[in-house]
Amino acid sequence: MTKLDLSRLTPFQRKVLKIVKTIPSGEVRTYKWVAERMGSPEAARAVGQVLRKNPYPEVIPCHRVIRSDGRLGGYAKGIQKKRRLLKEEGAIR
């Protein structure tokens, strides 16, 4: 597998994407969860902004990150696509 080129991203952006890449198929995590894993528990909104510009959504599964209240949140390719991907993975009904 080719290594992803994240060199144009900031250290914060790279850290977000590295954490999100570890979320297993069929599971979801919250923006806050990602922020807490980074050691920046107040950075949930910033995490969302990074994921909105994810350069590799096919490899770094940003669709697996949802809001703390259980709602799906946003997705650059559209909320219906996010819902469909999560249903296909069995993460939601």
mmCIF file as gemmi writes it, N, C-alpha and C atoms, coordinates in Angstrom:
data_model
loop_
_atom_site.group_PDB
_atom_site.id
_atom_site.type_symbol
_atom_site.label_atom_id
_atom_site.label_alt_id
_atom_site.label_comp_id
_atom_site.label_asym_id
_atom_site.label_entity_id
_atom_site.label_seq_id
_atom_site.pdbx_PDB_ins_code
_atom_site.Cartn_x
_atom_site.Cartn_y
_atom_site.Cartn_z
_atom_site.occupancy
_atom_site.B_iso_or_equiv
_atom_site.pdbx_formal_charge
_atom_site.auth_seq_id
_atom_site.auth_asym_id
_atom_site.pdbx_PDB_model_num
ATOM 1 N N . MET Axp A 1 ? 0.839 -1.185 0 1 0 ? 1 A 1
ATOM 2 C CA . MET Axp A 1 ? 0 0 0 1 0 ? 1 A 1
ATOM 3 C C . MET Axp A 1 ? 0.885 1.251 0 1 0 ? 1 A 1
ATOM 4 N N . THR Axp A 2 ? 0.517 2.205 -0.792 1 0 ? 2 A 1
ATOM 5 C CA . THR Axp A 2 ? 1.263 3.452 -0.884 1 0 ? 2 A 1
ATOM 6 C C . THR Axp A 2 ? 1.017 4.301 0.346 1 0 ? 2 A 1
ATOM 7 N N . LYS Axp A 3 ? 2.073 4.896 0.842 1 0 ? 3 A 1
ATOM 8 C CA . LYS Axp A 3 ? 1.946 5.773 2.003 1 0 ? 3 A 1
ATOM 9 C C . LYS Axp A 3 ? 1.231 7.051 1.583 1 0 ? 3 A 1
ATOM 10 N N . LEU Axp A 4 ? 0.32 7.507 2.42 1 0 ? 4 A 1
ATOM 11 C CA . LEU Axp A 4 ? -0.424 8.726 2.122 1 0 ? 4 A 1
ATOM 12 C C . LEU Axp A 4 ? 0.473 9.94 2.295 1 0 ? 4 A 1
ATOM 13 N N . ASP Axp A 5 ? 0.379 10.873 1.365 1 0 ? 5 A 1
ATOM 14 C CA . ASP Axp A 5 ? 1.161 12.094 1.457 1 0 ? 5 A 1
ATOM 15 C C . ASP Axp A 5 ? 0.363 13.144 2.224 1 0 ? 5 A 1
ATOM 16 N N . LEU Axp A 6 ? 0.723 13.317 3.473 1 0 ? 6 A 1
ATOM 17 C CA . LEU Axp A 6 ? 0.065 14.309 4.327 1 0 ? 6 A 1
ATOM 18 C C . LEU Axp A 6 ? 1 15.48 4.616 1 0 ? 6 A 1
ATOM 19 N N . SER Axp A 7 ? 2.054 15.599 3.834 1 0 ? 7 A 1
ATOM 20 C CA . SER Axp A 7 ? 3.085 16.6 4.103 1 0 ? 7 A 1
ATOM 21 C C . SER Axp A 7 ? 2.588 18.038 4.019 1 0 ? 7 A 1
ATOM 22 N N . ARG Axp A 8 ? 1.547 18.295 3.286 1 0 ? 8 A 1
ATOM 23 C CA . ARG Axp A 8 ? 1.023 19.66 3.165 1 0 ? 8 A 1
ATOM 24 C C . ARG Axp A 8 ? 0.094 20.041 4.321 1 0 ? 8 A 1
ATOM 25 N N . LEU Axp A 9 ? -0.177 19.093 5.173 1 0 ? 9 A 1
ATOM 26 C CA . LEU Axp A 9 ? -1.085 19.342 6.296 1 0 ? 9 A 1
ATOM 27 C C . LEU Axp A 9 ? -0.308 19.794 7.52 1 0 ? 9 A 1
ATOM 28 N N . THR Axp A 10 ? -1.01 20.471 8.414 1 0 ? 10 A 1
ATOM 29 C CA . THR Axp A 10 ? -0.403 20.898 9.666 1 0 ? 10 A 1
ATOM 30 C C . THR Axp A 10 ? -0.25 19.689 10.591 1 0 ? 10 A 1
ATOM 31 N N . PRO Axp A 11 ? 0.595 19.792 11.613 1 0 ? 11 A 1
ATOM 32 C CA . PRO Axp A 11 ? 0.707 18.688 12.575 1 0 ? 11 A 1
ATOM 33 C C . PRO Axp A 11 ? -0.657 18.351 13.205 1 0 ? 11 A 1
ATOM 34 N N . PHE Axp A 12 ? -1.471 19.358 13.497 1 0 ? 12 A 1
ATOM 35 C CA . PHE Axp A 12 ? -2.801 19.119 14.064 1 0 ? 12 A 1
ATOM 36 C C . PHE Axp A 12 ? -3.644 18.298 13.092 1 0 ? 12 A 1
ATOM 37 N N . GLN Axp A 13 ? -3.672 18.674 11.832 1 0 ? 13 A 1
ATOM 38 C CA . GLN Axp A 13 ? -4.461 17.954 10.839 1 0 ? 13 A 1
ATOM 39 C C . GLN Axp A 13 ? -3.984 16.513 10.686 1 0 ? 13 A 1
ATOM 40 N N . ARG Axp A 14 ? -2.683 16.328 10.645 1 0 ? 14 A 1
ATOM 41 C CA . ARG Axp A 14 ? -2.135 14.968 10.523 1 0 ? 14 A 1
ATOM 42 C C . ARG Axp A 14 ? -2.521 14.108 11.721 1 0 ? 14 A 1
ATOM 43 N N . LYS Axp A 15 ? -2.492 14.696 12.903 1 0 ? 15 A 1
ATOM 44 C CA . LYS Axp A 15 ? -2.847 13.956 14.115 1 0 ? 15 A 1
ATOM 45 C C . LYS Axp A 15 ? -4.315 13.525 14.086 1 0 ? 15 A 1
ATOM 46 N N . VAL Axp A 16 ? -5.189 14.43 13.68 1 0 ? 16 A 1
ATOM 47 C CA . VAL Axp A 16 ? -6.621 14.1 13.564 1 0 ? 16 A 1
ATOM 48 C C . VAL Axp A 16 ? -6.797 12.911 12.627 1 0 ? 16 A 1
ATOM 49 N N . LEU Axp A 17 ? -6.22 13.008 11.445 1 0 ? 17 A 1
ATOM 50 C CA . LEU Axp A 17 ? -6.406 11.955 10.445 1 0 ? 17 A 1
ATOM 51 C C . LEU Axp A 17 ? -5.8 10.627 10.884 1 0 ? 17 A 1
ATOM 52 N N . LYS Axp A 18 ? -4.688 10.688 11.571 1 0 ? 18 A 1
ATOM 53 C CA . LYS Axp A 18 ? -4.055 9.453 12.073 1 0 ? 18 A 1
ATOM 54 C C . LYS Axp A 18 ? -4.984 8.75 13.062 1 0 ? 18 A 1
ATOM 55 N N . ILE Axp A 19 ? -5.609 9.504 13.943 1 0 ? 19 A 1
ATOM 56 C CA . ILE Axp A 19 ? -6.531 8.92 14.928 1 0 ? 19 A 1
ATOM 57 C C . ILE Axp A 19 ? -7.776 8.369 14.24 1 0 ? 19 A 1
ATOM 58 N N . VAL Axp A 20 ? -8.345 9.129 13.328 1 0 ? 20 A 1
ATOM 59 C CA . VAL Axp A 20 ? -9.561 8.697 12.63 1 0 ? 20 A 1
ATOM 60 C C . VAL Axp A 20 ? -9.304 7.429 11.82 1 0 ? 20 A 1
ATOM 61 N N . LYS Axp A 21 ? -8.12 7.294 11.279 1 0 ? 21 A 1
ATOM 62 C CA . LYS Axp A 21 ? -7.784 6.107 10.48 1 0 ? 21 A 1
ATOM 63 C C . LYS Axp A 21 ? -7.865 4.826 11.306 1 0 ? 21 A 1
ATOM 64 N N . THR Axp A 22 ? -7.787 4.94 12.625 1 0 ? 22 A 1
ATOM 65 C CA . THR Axp A 22 ? -7.82 3.748 13.485 1 0 ? 22 A 1
ATOM 66 C C . THR Axp A 22 ? -9.235 3.286 13.833 1 0 ? 22 A 1
ATOM 67 N N . ILE Axp A 23 ? -10.245 4.056 13.489 1 0 ? 23 A 1
ATOM 68 C CA . ILE Axp A 23 ? -11.624 3.684 13.833 1 0 ? 23 A 1
ATOM 69 C C . ILE Axp A 23 ? -12.031 2.48 12.985 1 0 ? 23 A 1
ATOM 70 N N . PRO Axp A 24 ? -12.38 1.367 13.62 1 0 ? 24 A 1
ATOM 71 C CA . PRO Axp A 24 ? -12.726 0.156 12.867 1 0 ? 24 A 1
ATOM 72 C C . PRO Axp A 24 ? -14.029 0.291 12.086 1 0 ? 24 A 1
ATOM 73 N N . SER Axp A 25 ? -14.109 -0.436 10.997 1 0 ? 25 A 1
ATOM 74 C CA . SER Axp A 25 ? -15.341 -0.509 10.208 1 0 ? 25 A 1
ATOM 75 C C . SER Axp A 25 ? -16.466 -1.02 11.103 1 0 ? 25 A 1
ATOM 76 N N . GLY Axp A 26 ? -17.636 -0.431 10.942 1 0 ? 26 A 1
ATOM 77 C CA . GLY Axp A 26 ? -18.792 -0.841 11.73 1 0 ? 26 A 1
ATOM 78 C C . GLY Axp A 26 ? -18.902 -0.145 13.064 1 0 ? 26 A 1
ATOM 79 N N . GLU Axp A 27 ? -17.972 0.761 13.343 1 0 ? 27 A 1
ATOM 80 C CA . GLU Axp A 27 ? -17.997 1.507 14.601 1 0 ? 27 A 1
ATOM 81 C C . GLU Axp A 27 ? -17.949 3 14.31 1 0 ? 27 A 1
ATOM 82 N N . VAL Axp A 28 ? -18.454 3.777 15.247 1 0 ? 28 A 1
ATOM 83 C CA . VAL Axp A 28 ? -18.377 5.232 15.145 1 0 ? 28 A 1
ATOM 84 C C . VAL Axp A 28 ? -17.746 5.793 16.414 1 0 ? 28 A 1
ATOM 85 N N . ARG Axp A 29 ? -17.187 6.973 16.278 1 0 ? 29 A 1
ATOM 86 C CA . ARG Axp A 29 ? -16.633 7.726 17.394 1 0 ? 29 A 1
ATOM 87 C C . ARG Axp A 29 ? -17.115 9.167 17.236 1 0 ? 29 A 1
ATOM 88 N N . THR Axp A 30 ? -16.996 9.939 18.283 1 0 ? 30 A 1
ATOM 89 C CA . THR Axp A 30 ? -17.439 11.331 18.213 1 0 ? 30 A 1
ATOM 90 C C . THR Axp A 30 ? -16.266 12.264 17.924 1 0 ? 30 A 1
ATOM 91 N N . TYR Axp A 31 ? -16.615 13.458 17.468 1 0 ? 31 A 1
ATOM 92 C CA . TYR Axp A 31 ? -15.591 14.484 17.249 1 0 ? 31 A 1
ATOM 93 C C . TYR Axp A 31 ? -14.852 14.741 18.566 1 0 ? 31 A 1
ATOM 94 N N . LYS Axp A 32 ? -15.602 14.731 19.654 1 0 ? 32 A 1
ATOM 95 C CA . LYS Axp A 32 ? -14.993 14.949 20.971 1 0 ? 32 A 1
ATOM 96 C C . LYS Axp A 32 ? -14.024 13.818 21.321 1 0 ? 32 A 1
ATOM 97 N N . TRP Axp A 33 ? -14.389 12.595 20.997 1 0 ? 33 A 1
ATOM 98 C CA . TRP Axp A 33 ? -13.51 11.444 21.252 1 0 ? 33 A 1
ATOM 99 C C . TRP Axp A 33 ? -12.173 11.648 20.549 1 0 ? 33 A 1
ATOM 100 N N . VAL Axp A 34 ? -12.239 12.058 19.28 1 0 ? 34 A 1
ATOM 101 C CA . VAL Axp A 34 ? -11.008 12.301 18.525 1 0 ? 34 A 1
ATOM 102 C C . VAL Axp A 34 ? -10.19 13.393 19.211 1 0 ? 34 A 1
ATOM 103 N N . ALA Axp A 35 ? -10.857 14.489 19.574 1 0 ? 35 A 1
ATOM 104 C CA . ALA Axp A 35 ? -10.162 15.606 20.233 1 0 ? 35 A 1
ATOM 105 C C . ALA Axp A 35 ? -9.509 15.161 21.537 1 0 ? 35 A 1
ATOM 106 N N . GLU Axp A 36 ? -10.221 14.35 22.314 1 0 ? 36 A 1
ATOM 107 C CA . GLU Axp A 36 ? -9.663 13.865 23.576 1 0 ? 36 A 1
ATOM 108 C C . GLU Axp A 36 ? -8.44 12.978 23.343 1 0 ? 36 A 1
ATOM 109 N N . ARG Axp A 37 ? -8.478 12.13 22.316 1 0 ? 37 A 1
ATOM 110 C CA . ARG Axp A 37 ? -7.333 11.265 22.005 1 0 ? 37 A 1
ATOM 111 C C . ARG Axp A 37 ? -6.112 12.086 21.61 1 0 ? 37 A 1
ATOM 112 N N . MET Axp A 38 ? -6.351 13.281 21.104 1 0 ? 38 A 1
ATOM 113 C CA . MET Axp A 38 ? -5.261 14.168 20.704 1 0 ? 38 A 1
ATOM 114 C C . MET Axp A 38 ? -4.698 14.948 21.876 1 0 ? 38 A 1
ATOM 115 N N . GLY Axp A 39 ? -5.394 14.881 23.011 1 0 ? 39 A 1
ATOM 116 C CA . GLY Axp A 39 ? -4.979 15.667 24.16 1 0 ? 39 A 1
ATOM 117 C C . GLY Axp A 39 ? -5.518 17.083 24.121 1 0 ? 39 A 1
ATOM 118 N N . SER Axp A 40 ? -6.529 17.316 23.271 1 0 ? 40 A 1
ATOM 119 C CA . SER Axp A 40 ? -7.15 18.636 23.133 1 0 ? 40 A 1
ATOM 120 C C . SER Axp A 40 ? -8.664 18.493 23.243 1 0 ? 40 A 1
ATOM 121 N N . PRO Axp A 41 ? -9.189 18.181 24.443 1 0 ? 41 A 1
ATOM 122 C CA . PRO Axp A 41 ? -10.611 17.867 24.581 1 0 ? 41 A 1
ATOM 123 C C . PRO Axp A 41 ? -11.567 18.974 24.152 1 0 ? 41 A 1
ATOM 124 N N . GLU Axp A 42 ? -11.1 20.191 24.07 1 0 ? 42 A 1
ATOM 125 C CA . GLU Axp A 42 ? -11.974 21.306 23.645 1 0 ? 42 A 1
ATOM 126 C C . GLU Axp A 42 ? -11.925 21.543 22.142 1 0 ? 42 A 1
ATOM 127 N N . ALA Axp A 43 ? -11.238 20.695 21.399 1 0 ? 43 A 1
ATOM 128 C CA . ALA Axp A 43 ? -11.02 20.934 19.967 1 0 ? 43 A 1
ATOM 129 C C . ALA Axp A 43 ? -11.961 20.155 19.051 1 0 ? 43 A 1
ATOM 130 N N . ALA Axp A 44 ? -13.119 19.744 19.547 1 0 ? 44 A 1
ATOM 131 C CA . ALA Axp A 44 ? -14.035 18.948 18.732 1 0 ? 44 A 1
ATOM 132 C C . ALA Axp A 44 ? -14.448 19.661 17.448 1 0 ? 44 A 1
ATOM 133 N N . ARG Axp A 45 ? -14.726 20.949 17.524 1 0 ? 45 A 1
ATOM 134 C CA . ARG Axp A 45 ? -15.12 21.697 16.315 1 0 ? 45 A 1
ATOM 135 C C . ARG Axp A 45 ? -13.967 21.769 15.32 1 0 ? 45 A 1
ATOM 136 N N . ALA Axp A 46 ? -12.76 21.939 15.824 1 0 ? 46 A 1
ATOM 137 C CA . ALA Axp A 46 ? -11.583 21.975 14.949 1 0 ? 46 A 1
ATOM 138 C C . ALA Axp A 46 ? -11.383 20.618 14.274 1 0 ? 46 A 1
ATOM 139 N N . VAL Axp A 47 ? -11.653 19.541 14.994 1 0 ? 47 A 1
ATOM 140 C CA . VAL Axp A 47 ? -11.578 18.203 14.42 1 0 ? 47 A 1
ATOM 141 C C . VAL Axp A 47 ? -12.553 18.109 13.247 1 0 ? 47 A 1
ATOM 142 N N . GLY Axp A 48 ? -13.755 18.597 13.433 1 0 ? 48 A 1
ATOM 143 C CA . GLY Axp A 48 ? -14.749 18.587 12.36 1 0 ? 48 A 1
ATOM 144 C C . GLY Axp A 48 ? -14.281 19.343 11.131 1 0 ? 48 A 1
ATOM 145 N N . GLN Axp A 49 ? -13.631 20.468 11.344 1 0 ? 49 A 1
ATOM 146 C CA . GLN Axp A 49 ? -13.123 21.252 10.22 1 0 ? 49 A 1
ATOM 147 C C . GLN Axp A 49 ? -12.027 20.499 9.459 1 0 ? 49 A 1
ATOM 148 N N . VAL Axp A 50 ? -11.186 19.798 10.187 1 0 ? 50 A 1
ATOM 149 C CA . VAL Axp A 50 ? -10.151 18.993 9.531 1 0 ? 50 A 1
ATOM 150 C C . VAL Axp A 50 ? -10.805 17.894 8.694 1 0 ? 50 A 1
ATOM 151 N N . LEU Axp A 51 ? -11.776 17.217 9.272 1 0 ? 51 A 1
ATOM 152 C CA . LEU Axp A 51 ? -12.413 16.105 8.568 1 0 ? 51 A 1
ATOM 153 C C . LEU Axp A 51 ? -13.189 16.578 7.346 1 0 ? 51 A 1
ATOM 154 N N . ARG Axp A 52 ? -13.694 17.788 7.4 1 0 ? 52 A 1
ATOM 155 C CA . ARG Axp A 52 ? -14.431 18.351 6.258 1 0 ? 52 A 1
ATOM 156 C C . ARG Axp A 52 ? -13.522 18.449 5.034 1 0 ? 52 A 1
ATOM 157 N N . LYS Axp A 53 ? -12.217 18.589 5.263 1 0 ? 53 A 1
ATOM 158 C CA . LYS Axp A 53 ? -11.247 18.736 4.171 1 0 ? 53 A 1
ATOM 159 C C . LYS Axp A 53 ? -10.343 17.51 4.024 1 0 ? 53 A 1
ATOM 160 N N . ASN Axp A 54 ? -10.778 16.381 4.541 1 0 ? 54 A 1
ATOM 161 C CA . ASN Axp A 54 ? -10.014 15.138 4.473 1 0 ? 54 A 1
ATOM 162 C C . ASN Axp A 54 ? -9.606 14.851 3.024 1 0 ? 54 A 1
ATOM 163 N N . PRO Axp A 55 ? -8.298 14.809 2.729 1 0 ? 55 A 1
ATOM 164 C CA . PRO Axp A 55 ? -7.872 14.571 1.352 1 0 ? 55 A 1
ATOM 165 C C . PRO Axp A 55 ? -8.004 13.115 0.897 1 0 ? 55 A 1
ATOM 166 N N . TYR Axp A 56 ? -8.223 12.195 1.824 1 0 ? 56 A 1
ATOM 167 C CA . TYR Axp A 56 ? -8.303 10.772 1.496 1 0 ? 56 A 1
ATOM 168 C C . TYR Axp A 56 ? -9.511 10.102 2.166 1 0 ? 56 A 1
ATOM 169 N N . PRO Axp A 57 ? -10.741 10.533 1.856 1 0 ? 57 A 1
ATOM 170 C CA . PRO Axp A 57 ? -11.9 9.961 2.555 1 0 ? 57 A 1
ATOM 171 C C . PRO Axp A 57 ? -12.109 8.471 2.304 1 0 ? 57 A 1
ATOM 172 N N . GLU Axp A 58 ? -11.558 7.956 1.211 1 0 ? 58 A 1
ATOM 173 C CA . GLU Axp A 58 ? -11.701 6.527 0.93 1 0 ? 58 A 1
ATOM 174 C C . GLU Axp A 58 ? -10.805 5.683 1.843 1 0 ? 58 A 1
ATOM 175 N N . VAL Axp A 59 ? -9.73 6.293 2.356 1 0 ? 59 A 1
ATOM 176 C CA . VAL Axp A 59 ? -8.762 5.573 3.186 1 0 ? 59 A 1
ATOM 177 C C . VAL Axp A 59 ? -8.862 5.987 4.652 1 0 ? 59 A 1
ATOM 178 N N . ILE Axp A 60 ? -9.119 7.251 4.883 1 0 ? 60 A 1
ATOM 179 C CA . ILE Axp A 60 ? -9.27 7.773 6.242 1 0 ? 60 A 1
ATOM 180 C C . ILE Axp A 60 ? -10.765 7.989 6.465 1 0 ? 60 A 1
ATOM 181 N N . PRO Axp A 61 ? -11.403 7.084 7.189 1 0 ? 61 A 1
ATOM 182 C CA . PRO Axp A 61 ? -12.868 7 7.257 1 0 ? 61 A 1
ATOM 183 C C . PRO Axp A 61 ? -13.548 8.083 8.11 1 0 ? 61 A 1
ATOM 184 N N . CYS Axp A 62 ? -13.516 9.301 7.632 1 0 ? 62 A 1
ATOM 185 C CA . CYS Axp A 62 ? -14.102 10.4 8.402 1 0 ? 62 A 1
ATOM 186 C C . CYS Axp A 62 ? -15.616 10.254 8.559 1 0 ? 62 A 1
ATOM 187 N N . HIS Axp A 63 ? -16.245 9.424 7.726 1 0 ? 63 A 1
ATOM 188 C CA . HIS Axp A 63 ? -17.688 9.195 7.875 1 0 ? 63 A 1
ATOM 189 C C . HIS Axp A 63 ? -18.013 8.472 9.184 1 0 ? 63 A 1
ATOM 190 N N . ARG Axp A 64 ? -17.024 7.895 9.836 1 0 ? 64 A 1
ATOM 191 C CA . ARG Axp A 64 ? -17.24 7.174 11.096 1 0 ? 64 A 1
ATOM 192 C C . ARG Axp A 64 ? -17.216 8.087 12.316 1 0 ? 64 A 1
ATOM 193 N N . VAL Axp A 65 ? -17.112 9.385 12.094 1 0 ? 65 A 1
ATOM 194 C CA . VAL Axp A 65 ? -17.085 10.337 13.198 1 0 ? 65 A 1
ATOM 195 C C . VAL Axp A 65 ? -18.414 11.089 13.221 1 0 ? 65 A 1
ATOM 196 N N . ILE Axp A 66 ? -19.065 11.058 14.392 1 0 ? 66 A 1
ATOM 197 C CA . ILE Axp A 66 ? -20.387 11.66 14.542 1 0 ? 66 A 1
ATOM 198 C C . ILE Axp A 66 ? -20.391 12.641 15.717 1 0 ? 66 A 1
ATOM 199 N N . ARG Axp A 67 ? -21.507 13.307 15.877 1 0 ? 67 A 1
ATOM 200 C CA . ARG Axp A 67 ? -21.651 14.266 16.979 1 0 ? 67 A 1
ATOM 201 C C . ARG Axp A 67 ? -21.865 13.54 18.313 1 0 ? 67 A 1
ATOM 202 N N . SER Axp A 68 ? -21.56 14.215 19.389 1 0 ? 68 A 1
ATOM 203 C CA . SER Axp A 68 ? -21.728 13.636 20.731 1 0 ? 68 A 1
ATOM 204 C C . SER Axp A 68 ? -23.185 13.35 21.065 1 0 ? 68 A 1
ATOM 205 N N . ASP Axp A 69 ? -24.11 14.07 20.426 1 0 ? 69 A 1
ATOM 206 C CA . ASP Axp A 69 ? -25.534 13.835 20.696 1 0 ? 69 A 1
ATOM 207 C C . ASP Axp A 69 ? -26.116 12.697 19.859 1 0 ? 69 A 1
ATOM 208 N N . GLY Axp A 70 ? -25.256 12.016 19.097 1 0 ? 70 A 1
ATOM 209 C CA . GLY Axp A 70 ? -25.693 10.878 18.299 1 0 ? 70 A 1
ATOM 210 C C . GLY Axp A 70 ? -26.088 11.228 16.873 1 0 ? 70 A 1
ATOM 211 N N . ARG Axp A 71 ? -26.241 12.513 16.573 1 0 ? 71 A 1
ATOM 212 C CA . ARG Axp A 71 ? -26.563 12.9 15.191 1 0 ? 71 A 1
ATOM 213 C C . ARG Axp A 71 ? -25.317 12.725 14.337 1 0 ? 71 A 1
ATOM 214 N N . LEU Axp A 72 ? -25.527 12.598 13.052 1 0 ? 72 A 1
ATOM 215 C CA . LEU Axp A 72 ? -24.413 12.29 12.164 1 0 ? 72 A 1
ATOM 216 C C . LEU Axp A 72 ? -23.429 13.426 11.978 1 0 ? 72 A 1
ATOM 217 N N . GLY Axp A 73 ? -23.855 14.652 12.075 1 0 ? 73 A 1
ATOM 218 C CA . GLY Axp A 73 ? -22.948 15.763 11.8 1 0 ? 73 A 1
ATOM 219 C C . GLY Axp A 73 ? -22.82 15.942 10.298 1 0 ? 73 A 1
ATOM 220 N N . GLY Axp A 74 ? -21.757 16.557 9.856 1 0 ? 74 A 1
ATOM 221 C CA . GLY Axp A 74 ? -21.586 16.815 8.431 1 0 ? 74 A 1
ATOM 222 C C . GLY Axp A 74 ? -20.733 15.778 7.741 1 0 ? 74 A 1
ATOM 223 N N . TYR Axp A 75 ? -20.68 15.926 6.425 1 0 ? 75 A 1
ATOM 224 C CA . TYR Axp A 75 ? -19.832 15.069 5.6 1 0 ? 75 A 1
ATOM 225 C C . TYR Axp A 75 ? -19.669 15.766 4.264 1 0 ? 75 A 1
ATOM 226 N N . ALA Axp A 76 ? -18.44 15.928 3.82 1 0 ? 76 A 1
ATOM 227 C CA . ALA Axp A 76 ? -18.162 16.678 2.591 1 0 ? 76 A 1
ATOM 228 C C . ALA Axp A 76 ? -18.878 16.099 1.372 1 0 ? 76 A 1
ATOM 229 N N . LYS Axp A 77 ? -19.115 14.811 1.348 1 0 ? 77 A 1
ATOM 230 C CA . LYS Axp A 77 ? -19.784 14.183 0.214 1 0 ? 77 A 1
ATOM 231 C C . LYS Axp A 77 ? -21.296 14.084 0.411 1 0 ? 77 A 1
ATOM 232 N N . GLY Axp A 78 ? -21.8 14.736 1.441 1 0 ? 78 A 1
ATOM 233 C CA . GLY Axp A 78 ? -23.241 14.757 1.685 1 0 ? 78 A 1
ATOM 234 C C . GLY Axp A 78 ? -23.659 13.82 2.798 1 0 ? 78 A 1
ATOM 235 N N . ILE Axp A 79 ? -24.609 14.289 3.577 1 0 ? 79 A 1
ATOM 236 C CA . ILE Axp A 79 ? -25.064 13.532 4.746 1 0 ? 79 A 1
ATOM 237 C C . ILE Axp A 79 ? -25.716 12.201 4.35 1 0 ? 79 A 1
ATOM 238 N N . GLN Axp A 80 ? -26.385 12.154 3.194 1 0 ? 80 A 1
ATOM 239 C CA . GLN Axp A 80 ? -27.012 10.899 2.756 1 0 ? 80 A 1
ATOM 240 C C . GLN Axp A 80 ? -25.942 9.843 2.458 1 0 ? 80 A 1
ATOM 241 N N . LYS Axp A 81 ? -24.843 10.27 1.877 1 0 ? 81 A 1
ATOM 242 C CA . LYS Axp A 81 ? -23.748 9.331 1.604 1 0 ? 81 A 1
ATOM 243 C C . LYS Axp A 81 ? -23.143 8.832 2.921 1 0 ? 81 A 1
ATOM 244 N N . LYS Axp A 82 ? -22.986 9.726 3.897 1 0 ? 82 A 1
ATOM 245 C CA . LYS Axp A 82 ? -22.464 9.326 5.202 1 0 ? 82 A 1
ATOM 246 C C . LYS Axp A 82 ? -23.388 8.287 5.83 1 0 ? 82 A 1
ATOM 247 N N . ARG Axp A 83 ? -24.675 8.555 5.792 1 0 ? 83 A 1
ATOM 248 C CA . ARG Axp A 83 ? -25.661 7.623 6.357 1 0 ? 83 A 1
ATOM 249 C C . ARG Axp A 83 ? -25.575 6.266 5.649 1 0 ? 83 A 1
ATOM 250 N N . ARG Axp A 84 ? -25.484 6.279 4.325 1 0 ? 84 A 1
ATOM 251 C CA . ARG Axp A 84 ? -25.418 5.044 3.553 1 0 ? 84 A 1
ATOM 252 C C . ARG Axp A 84 ? -24.157 4.246 3.892 1 0 ? 84 A 1
ATOM 253 N N . LEU Axp A 85 ? -23.027 4.915 3.971 1 0 ? 85 A 1
ATOM 254 C CA . LEU Axp A 85 ? -21.767 4.232 4.318 1 0 ? 85 A 1
ATOM 255 C C . LEU Axp A 85 ? -21.855 3.589 5.704 1 0 ? 85 A 1
ATOM 256 N N . LEU Axp A 86 ? -22.401 4.328 6.667 1 0 ? 86 A 1
ATOM 257 C CA . LEU Axp A 86 ? -22.51 3.785 8.026 1 0 ? 86 A 1
ATOM 258 C C . LEU Axp A 86 ? -23.485 2.615 8.086 1 0 ? 86 A 1
ATOM 259 N N . LYS Axp A 87 ? -24.578 2.686 7.305 1 0 ? 87 A 1
ATOM 260 C CA . LYS Axp A 87 ? -25.516 1.562 7.251 1 0 ? 87 A 1
ATOM 261 C C . LYS Axp A 87 ? -24.861 0.339 6.631 1 0 ? 87 A 1
ATOM 262 N N . GLU Axp A 88 ? -24.117 0.548 5.547 1 0 ? 88 A 1
ATOM 263 C CA . GLU Axp A 88 ? -23.437 -0.57 4.883 1 0 ? 88 A 1
ATOM 264 C C . GLU Axp A 88 ? -22.444 -1.255 5.818 1 0 ? 88 A 1
ATOM 265 N N . GLU Axp A 89 ? -21.81 -0.486 6.674 1 0 ? 89 A 1
ATOM 266 C CA . GLU Axp A 89 ? -20.847 -1.04 7.62 1 0 ? 89 A 1
ATOM 267 C C . GLU Axp A 89 ? -21.513 -1.631 8.859 1 0 ? 89 A 1
ATOM 268 N N . GLY Axp A 90 ? -22.807 -1.389 9.031 1 0 ? 90 A 1
ATOM 269 C CA . GLY Axp A 90 ? -23.517 -1.889 10.194 1 0 ? 90 A 1
ATOM 270 C C . GLY Axp A 90 ? -23.349 -1.034 11.428 1 0 ? 90 A 1
ATOM 271 N N . ALA Axp A 91 ? -22.868 0.186 11.246 1 0 ? 91 A 1
ATOM 272 C CA . ALA Axp A 91 ? -22.645 1.082 12.379 1 0 ? 91 A 1
ATOM 273 C C . ALA Axp A 91 ? -23.937 1.741 12.851 1 0 ? 91 A 1
ATOM 274 N N . ILE Axp A 92 ? -24.895 1.89 11.954 1 0 ? 92 A 1
ATOM 275 C CA . ILE Axp A 92 ? -26.203 2.447 12.302 1 0 ? 92 A 1
ATOM 276 C C . ILE Axp A 92 ? -27.282 1.64 11.6 1 0 ? 92 A 1
ATOM 277 N N . ARG Axp A 93 ? -28.514 1.82 12.045 1 0 ? 93 A 1
ATOM 278 C CA . ARG Axp A 93 ? -29.651 1.124 11.408 1 0 ? 93 A 1
ATOM 279 C C . ARG Axp A 93 ? -30.22 1.942 10.282 1 0 ? 93 A 1
